[in-house]
Amino acid sequence: MNLFSITSLIIFLSSIGFGLSVYATDRKSKTNRRWLAFSALISLWSLGLFGVTSASDALSALRWQYLLDVSAIFMPVVYFGFVSELVKVKNFYWRAGSYVLAAILAVFSFTPYFKTGMISRYSFYWIEPGSLYIVFPIFFVAYIIACLVLYIRAYVKSTDRMFRAQIRNIFLASLIGFGGGITNFLPQIINAYPFGNYFVLLYLFFMSYGVLKYKLLSAKMISAQLFAGATVLVFLFNLLQAGTMQARAIDFLLLILVVLFSVLLVRGVYKEVSQREKIQKLATDLQKANDRLTELDREKSEFVSFATHQLRSPLTAMKGYASMILDGDMGEMSKDVKQGVSRIYDSSNTLMNIVNDYLNITRIELGSMKYAFETIDLKTLIEDTIAELKPNIEKSGLAFSFKAEDRGIDWRVTADRDKLKQVIANLIDNSMKYTPSGSVAVTLCFDRADHKFVVTLKDTGIGIAREVLPHLFQKWSRAGNANKTNIKGTGLGLFVAKEMINAHNGTIRAESDGEGKGSTFIVELEPFGKI
C-alpha cells in the first residue's frame, strides 16, 4: 500500500460515515439528502482510486478506473444541486440538463476518446488520456465555478449576517477541497504529481460537521478542524510508513495523543461558537422585544396624550364656572356654598395641573413638544409670574421676596415665554408646597464668570435627602418626606421643568443640606442671542 491508496481508503470510510450521520439528523431535509448523495459519490470515487492505486496490473487498474471516472463525472453535478438547494435557487431545468450531460460523459468515459489505457506513474497506475480527455476537466471545473458563482450571488443578496458567514466559509471550504481535487488531473495533462486526496479528506471533515450537522459556520471552527485534521493525518501517515516495531509503537501512542488533543480542541471551539450563537440569538430576541416595548411605549404616550386632551375641556369649564360663581357673577351665595365652590375650584385647578404634566410628558416622549422662541425680558417674566401667583403666595402665609441685581443689566433672553413662565411658576409653587412655615426667596443675578443669568429659589422647607438629590429630576421621582407633605404631587413637574430648560440650552439643579434644612433650586440661562 502507498500513501494514495491509504488516503483513498480513509476518504471512502469517512465520507460515507459523515454523509450518513448528517442525513440521520434530518431525513426530510433536501439539503441533507443531496449531501448524502454527494458523500456517496465521493466514497465511490475514493474506492475506485483505492483500487487503481492498489492494482498489480494495468487491466485491474482499468476496471477500477471506470468506477472512478463515472463517480467523478457525477460529483460536480450533484454538488451543484446541493449548492442550489442550500442557497434556495430554483434551477430545475439546469439540474436536469446537467444530469443528462453527465450521463453522456459517463458513457463517453468507456471509449478510447476518453482513455486509451493505463500507464504506471508515481508508483501506481494512471490513465493514458485519449484525444478528447480534456473535455472531462473542463466539465468538472465549469461546474465548480458555477457553484462558486451561486455562493457569491447568495452572499451579495443576503442581509442575514449568519447566512453570509455560512456562505463565506463554505465558499472557502469549496476552494480548498475542489482546488486540491483538481490536481488529480495533472498527471494526465502535464505529468505533475497530484495531491488532491489530502485536500478532499480535509474538506469532508470540516464540511460535514462544521457546516451541515452543527451549522457552525465560522472561520474559527473551520480553522480548528483544518488544523486538527491535518495534524491527525500527518501522524497517521508517519505510523503507516514506520519501518520498525519500536517506531510504530511510538507513532501509535503519538497518534492517540494527537487524536485526543484534536477532539478536545474541536469540542472546545464548538462550545465557544455555540455559546456565541446562543448569545447572538438572545441579543436578537432582546432587540425585537425592545423594539416592541418601544412601540408599546409610543402607543401608550399617544393614548395618554389623547386622554389628557379630552380631559382638559371639561376641567377648563369646571374651573371657569367655579371662578365665576366665586366672583359673584352668578348671584349671592351662602358662606357654606362659597366654601364648597372654592374647594371645587382648587380641586379642578390641581387636576388641571396634573393633566398638563401628563400632556407635557407625552409630548416630550413623542418628540412633539413645540417651542415658540422669542426675545423676552427675564426679569419682567419673573415679576409677571409672581403677580399671577400672588393669591396663592398670600394664602400660604410665607415670607416671600424677589430681588434682582440692579446694575443696568440687559435681562433679555431668547425663550418660549409660556414654557419658561411654566417652569418658574412650577418651582415657586413647589417651594411653597414643601415649606410649611418660613420663607421663600427668589433672586435673579448675572454670573459674569460664566456669562449666564442665574435664577435662584431658596426656601426654608422640608429639604431634600442627599441620596434623593441625584434622582430628583427623573420621571416619577419623589422624596419620602415630600409624599408626607404633599400627597397631590405626581413626580413629573421637575422632570418636565428640566426638559424645558434643556430645550432653552440652560441648566437646572437642586441643592440641600438634608431633610429639614430647606432647598435651593438654581436655573441658569444664556443671555439674548445664545440659543
GURO-949155 format. One record per residue (C-alpha): x, y, z; chain. Coordinates in steps of 0.25 Angstrom, whole numbers, always signed. Each point is the difference from the previous one (the first is absolute). Example, Ala and Ser with C-alpha at 12.3 -4.5 7.8 and 13.67 -1.06 7.14 Angstrom:
2
+49|-18|+31|A
+6|+14|-2|A
# end
This chain:
531
+0|+0|+0|A
+4|+14|-3|A
-3|+14|+5|A
-11|+2|-11|A
-7|-13|+3|A
+0|+2|+15|A
-6|+14|-1|A
-10|-5|-10|A
-5|-11|+10|A
-1|+10|+11|A
-8|+9|-9|A
-9|-11|-4|A
-3|-4|+14|A
-1|+15|+6|A
-9|+5|-12|A
-11|-10|+1|A
+1|+0|+15|A
-2|+16|+0|A
-10|-1|-10|A
-9|-9|+7|A
+2|+7|+14|A
-5|+13|-7|A
-11|-7|-7|A
-5|-6|+14|A
-1|+14|+6|A
-12|+3|-9|A
-4|-10|-11|A
-11|+9|-6|A
+10|+11|-3|A
+3|+1|-15|A
+14|+7|+4|A
+4|-12|+8|A
-5|-10|-10|A
+8|+6|-11|A
+12|+1|+9|A
-2|-15|+2|A
+0|-2|-15|A
+13|+8|-1|A
+7|-7|+11|A
-4|-14|-6|A
+6|+5|-14|A
+13|+4|+8|A
+0|-14|+6|A
-1|-7|-13|A
+10|+9|-6|A
+10|-2|+11|A
-3|-15|-1|A
+3|+0|-14|A
+13|+8|+2|A
+4|-10|+11|A
-2|-12|-10|A
+8|+7|-11|A
+12|+4|+10|A
+0|-14|+6|A
-1|-8|-13|A
+11|-9|-4|A
-2|+0|-15|A
-6|+10|-10|A
-12|-8|-3|A
-5|+0|+14|A
+3|+15|+1|A
-8|+3|-12|A
-12|-7|+6|A
+1|+8|+12|A
+2|+13|-8|A
-14|-2|-6|A
-6|+1|+13|A
+9|+12|+4|A
-4|+8|-13|A
-15|-2|+0|A
-1|+4|+15|A
+10|+12|-3|A
-9|+5|-11|A
-13|+0|+8|A
+7|+6|+12|A
+0|+15|-4|A
-14|-2|-6|A
-6|-5|+14|A
+8|+11|+7|A
-6|+10|-9|A
-14|-5|+5|A
+4|+0|+14|A
+5|+15|-1|A
-13|+4|-7|A
-8|-6|+11|A
+9|+7|+10|A
-1|+14|-6|A
-15|-2|-4|A
+2|+1|-15|A
-11|-6|-8|A
+7|-5|-13|A
-7|-14|-3|A
+3|+1|-15|A
+15|+3|+3|A
+1|-12|+9|A
-8|-9|-9|A
+9|+4|-12|A
+12|-2|+9|A
-3|-15|+3|A
-3|-3|-15|A
+14|+6|-3|A
+6|-8|+11|A
-6|-13|-5|A
+5|+3|-14|A
+14|+3|+5|A
-1|-13|+9|A
-2|-8|-13|A
+11|+7|-7|A
+9|-3|+11|A
+0|-15|-4|A
+5|+4|-14|A
+15|+1|-5|A
-3|+15|-2|A
+0|+1|+15|A
+11|-9|+3|A
+9|-10|-8|A
+5|-8|+12|A
+8|+1|+13|A
+14|+4|+2|A
+9|-2|+12|A
+4|+14|+6|A
+4|+4|+15|A
+0|-15|+4|A
-15|-3|-4|A
-8|+1|-13|A
-6|+12|-6|A
-8|+1|-13|A
+6|+2|-14|A
-10|+12|-4|A
-7|-1|-14|A
-1|+11|-10|A
-13|+6|+7|A
+4|-2|+14|A
+1|+15|+2|A
-15|+1|+0|A
-1|-7|+14|A
+9|+10|+8|A
-7|+12|-8|A
-14|-6|+4|A
+5|-2|+15|A
+6|+14|+1|A
-12|+7|-7|A
-10|-6|+10|A
+9|+3|+12|A
+1|+15|-5|A
-16|+0|-1|A
-1|-5|+14|A
+10|+11|+5|A
-9|+10|-8|A
-12|-4|+7|A
+7|+2|+13|A
+4|+14|-4|A
-14|+4|-4|A
-6|-5|+12|A
+10|+7|+9|A
-2|+13|-7|A
-15|+0|+0|A
-2|-5|+14|A
-1|+10|+12|A
+0|-12|+11|A
+14|+1|+7|A
+0|-15|+4|A
-4|-4|-14|A
+11|+9|-7|A
+10|-6|+10|A
-5|-14|-4|A
+2|+3|-15|A
+14|+6|+2|A
+5|-12|+8|A
-6|-10|-10|A
+6|+7|-11|A
+14|-1|+7|A
-2|-15|+2|A
-4|-2|-15|A
+12|+7|-4|A
+9|-8|+9|A
-7|-14|-3|A
-2|+2|-15|A
+12|+8|-3|A
+8|-11|+6|A
-8|-11|-7|A
+2|+6|-14|A
+15|-3|+2|A
-4|-15|-3|A
-1|+4|-15|A
+15|+5|+0|A
+6|-14|-3|A
-8|-1|-13|A
+2|+14|-5|A
+14|+5|+4|A
+6|-12|+8|A
+0|+7|+13|A
-2|-7|+14|A
-14|+0|+5|A
-4|+3|+15|A
-15|+2|-1|A
-3|-12|+10|A
+6|+8|+12|A
-9|+12|-3|A
-12|-8|-3|A
+1|-7|+13|A
+1|+13|+8|A
-11|+6|-8|A
-9|-12|+4|A
+4|+1|+15|A
-4|+15|+2|A
-11|+1|-10|A
-8|-11|+5|A
+1|+3|+15|A
+2|+15|+0|A
-10|+4|-11|A
-11|-10|+0|A
-2|-7|+13|A
+4|+10|+10|A
-1|+12|-9|A
+12|+7|+6|A
+3|+8|-12|A
+11|+8|+6|A
+15|+2|-4|A
+4|-4|+13|A
-7|-13|+0|A
+5|-3|-14|A
+15|+4|+4|A
-1|-9|+12|A
-5|-12|-8|A
+10|+2|-11|A
+12|+1|+10|A
-5|-13|+7|A
-3|-8|-12|A
+14|+4|-6|A
+7|-4|+12|A
-7|-13|+2|A
+3|-3|-15|A
+15|+3|+2|A
+1|-9|+12|A
-8|-11|-7|A
+9|+0|-12|A
+12|-1|+9|A
-6|-12|+6|A
-3|-7|-13|A
+14|+3|-5|A
+8|-4|+13|A
+10|-11|-3|A
+2|-7|+13|A
-9|-5|+11|A
+6|+10|+10|A
-2|+12|-9|A
-15|-5|-3|A
-2|-1|+15|A
+5|+14|+3|A
-8|+6|-12|A
-13|-7|+4|A
+1|+6|+14|A
+3|+13|-6|A
-12|-2|-9|A
-9|-3|+11|A
+4|+12|+8|A
-2|+9|-13|A
-14|-5|-2|A
-4|+3|+14|A
+6|+13|+0|A
-7|+3|-14|A
-13|-5|+6|A
+1|+9|+12|A
+4|+12|-9|A
-12|-1|-9|A
-9|-2|+11|A
+5|+12|+7|A
-2|+8|-12|A
-13|-6|-3|A
-5|+4|+14|A
+5|+14|-1|A
-6|+2|-13|A
-13|-6|+5|A
+0|+10|+12|A
+2|+11|-10|A
-11|-4|-9|A
-9|-1|+13|A
+4|+14|+4|A
-3|+5|-14|A
-14|-6|+0|A
-3|+6|+14|A
+5|+13|-5|A
-8|-1|-12|A
-13|-4|+8|A
+3|+11|+10|A
+1|+11|-11|A
-13|-5|-5|A
-6|+1|+14|A
+6|+14|+2|A
-6|+4|-14|A
-13|-5|+5|A
+1|+7|+13|A
+4|+13|-7|A
-13|-1|-9|A
-9|-3|+12|A
+6|+12|+8|A
-3|+9|-12|A
-14|-6|-1|A
-1|+3|+15|A
+4|+14|-2|A
-9|+2|-11|A
-12|-5|+8|A
+4|+9|+12|A
+1|+12|-9|A
-14|-3|-6|A
-6|-2|+14|A
+6|+12|+6|A
-4|+9|-12|A
-15|-6|+3|A
+1|+4|+15|A
+5|+14|-2|A
-13|+5|-6|A
-10|-4|+12|A
+11|+4|+10|A
+1|+14|-6|A
-15|+1|+0|A
-1|-4|+15|A
+11|+9|+4|A
-6|+12|-8|A
-14|-2|+6|A
+6|-2|+14|A
+8|+13|-2|A
-13|+8|-5|A
-8|-5|+12|A
+11|+4|+10|A
+1|+14|-7|A
-16|+2|+2|A
-3|+0|-14|A
-11|-11|+3|A
-6|+8|+11|A
+1|+0|+15|A
+3|-13|+7|A
+2|-5|+15|A
+13|-2|+7|A
-1|-15|-1|A
-3|+0|-15|A
+11|+9|-2|A
+10|-9|+8|A
-5|-12|-8|A
+2|+7|-14|A
+14|+5|+5|A
+3|-15|+2|A
-5|-4|-14|A
+9|+12|-6|A
+12|-5|+8|A
-2|-14|-4|A
-3|+2|-14|A
+13|+9|-1|A
+8|-11|+6|A
-5|-10|-9|A
+2|+10|-12|A
+15|+1|+4|A
+1|-16|+1|A
-6|-1|-14|A
+9|+11|-5|A
+12|-8|+5|A
-4|-13|-6|A
-3|+7|-13|A
+14|+7|+0|A
+6|-14|+3|A
-6|-7|-12|A
+4|+12|-9|A
+14|-2|+5|A
+0|-15|-2|A
-6|+2|-14|A
+9|+11|-4|A
-12|+9|-3|A
+3|+11|+10|A
+0|+13|-7|A
+8|+13|+4|A
-3|+14|-5|A
+13|+7|+3|A
+0|+15|+1|A
+8|+11|+7|A
-6|+3|+14|A
+5|+7|+13|A
+3|-11|+10|A
-2|+10|+12|A
-14|+4|-5|A
-4|-14|-3|A
+3|-4|+15|A
-7|+12|+5|A
-13|-3|-8|A
+1|-15|+5|A
+1|+5|+14|A
-12|+9|-2|A
-9|-11|-6|A
+4|-9|+12|A
-3|+11|+10|A
-13|-5|+6|A
+7|-14|+3|A
+12|+7|+6|A
-9|+8|+9|A
-8|-12|+4|A
+13|-8|+3|A
+3|+10|+11|A
+15|-1|-3|A
+10|+12|-1|A
+2|+1|-15|A
+10|+9|-6|A
+6|+3|-14|A
+13|+7|-2|A
+7|+3|-14|A
+14|+5|-1|A
-1|+15|-4|A
+12|+5|-8|A
-7|+4|-13|A
+1|-15|-5|A
-7|-4|-13|A
-8|-11|+4|A
-5|-5|-13|A
+0|-15|-4|A
-4|-8|-12|A
-11|-9|+6|A
-14|-5|-2|A
-8|+9|+9|A
-11|-10|+5|A
+10|-11|+2|A
+10|+8|+8|A
-11|+6|+8|A
-6|-14|+3|A
+14|-4|+5|A
+1|+12|+9|A
-14|-2|+5|A
+2|-15|+3|A
+13|+3|+8|A
-7|+11|+8|A
-12|-9|+3|A
+9|-12|+4|A
+7|+9|+10|A
-13|+5|+6|A
-6|-14|+1|A
+12|-6|+7|A
+2|+12|+9|A
-10|-2|+12|A
+6|+13|+6|A
+11|+10|-2|A
+4|+7|-13|A
+2|-2|-15|A
+10|+10|-6|A
+2|+1|-16|A
+12|+7|-5|A
+5|+4|-14|A
+14|+3|-3|A
+11|+0|-11|A
+12|-9|+1|A
+11|+7|-7|A
+10|-11|+1|A
-9|-10|-8|A
-8|+11|-7|A
-14|-5|+4|A
-12|+5|+7|A
-3|-8|+13|A
-14|-1|+7|A
+1|-6|+14|A
-12|-4|+8|A
+4|-3|+15|A
-10|-5|+10|A
+0|-4|+15|A
-9|-12|-3|A
+2|-15|+3|A
+13|-1|-8|A
+5|-12|-9|A
+7|-12|+5|A
+14|-1|-6|A
-3|-14|-7|A
-12|+6|-7|A
+7|+12|-6|A
+6|-8|-12|A
-14|-6|-4|A
-8|+13|+3|A
-2|+4|-14|A
-3|-14|-5|A
-14|-4|-4|A
-10|-5|+11|A
+11|+4|+10|A
-4|+5|+14|A
+6|+0|+14|A
-6|-7|+11|A
-2|+13|+8|A
-7|+6|-12|A
-10|-11|+0|A
-4|+3|+14|A
-1|+15|-2|A
-7|+1|-14|A
-7|-13|-4|A
-5|+7|-12|A
+13|+1|-7|A
+3|-9|-12|A
+15|+0|-1|A
-1|+5|-14|A
+1|+15|+2|A
+16|+1|+2|A
+2|-10|-12|A
-8|+9|-9|A
+7|+12|+5|A
+14|-6|-3|A
-5|-4|-14|A
-5|+14|-3|A
+13|+7|+6|A
+9|-10|-9|A
-8|+5|-12|A
+4|+14|+4|A
+14|-4|+0|A
+0|+2|+15|A
+3|-8|+13|A
-9|-2|+12|A
+5|-7|+13|A
-4|-1|+15|A
+8|+1|+13|A
-3|-3|+14|A
+8|-3|+13|A
-10|-11|+3|A
-14|-3|+6|A
-6|+12|+8|A
+11|+10|-5|A
-7|+6|-12|A
+3|-1|-15|A
+6|+9|-11|A
-4|-1|-15|A
+9|+6|-10|A
-3|+3|-14|A
+11|+5|-10|A
-4|+6|-14|A
+8|+6|-11|A
-1|+15|-3|A
-7|+5|-12|A
+5|-6|-13|A
+6|-12|+5|A
-11|-10|-4|A
# end
